[in-house]
Amino acid sequence: MTEREELEMWKRMYLRAVRGMEDAIQALTRTEREAEALYIETGLPQGPQGAGES
């Protein structure tokens, strides 16, 4: 494998890893928003005043 081929391989690996991380961050962000929306829909008390109350 030439140096140029090796550099191309590392570049492809790096780009694949970064894209995967970006996808994971987007999935986590989307899931957090969905969970927050569900919490808001339930009408549960928000903030410290609601903590510990049933």
N, C-alpha and C positions, 0 to 999 in steps of 0.2 A: 504494500500500500504506500503510495507516495505521500509526501507531506501535505500536498494540496487535497488529496482524497481524505486524509485523516482530518484535516481542518473542516472539510465539508461534512463529514460524519458527525463531528462534535457540534457543528452549527445546527444540523438537523436534530440532533438529540436535545440540544439546548432549547430550540424553538418548540419542539414537541412538549418538553417539560413545562415551559412557560405557558403555552396554550392550555395545557391540562390544569395548571394552577389557576389561570384566569377563569376557566370553566368552573372549577371547584368554588372559587370565591363568588362567582355569579350565582351558583346553585345555593350556597349558604346564605347569601344576601336575600335571594328570592324566598327561601324557606323562612328566614327570620321575618320578613314582611308578611308572609302568609300567616305565621303564628301570631304576630302582633294583631293582624286584622281579626283573627278568630277570637283573641282575647277581648278586643274592643267590642266585637259583636255580642259577646256574652253579657256585657253590661256590668261586669264585676267592678268593684271599687278600685280606683287607681290611686297610687301614691301611698305614703306611710300611714295615713289615717285608716286605710282599709286592711292593713297588715294584721293578721291574727284574728280577724273577725270572720264569722261564718254567716 
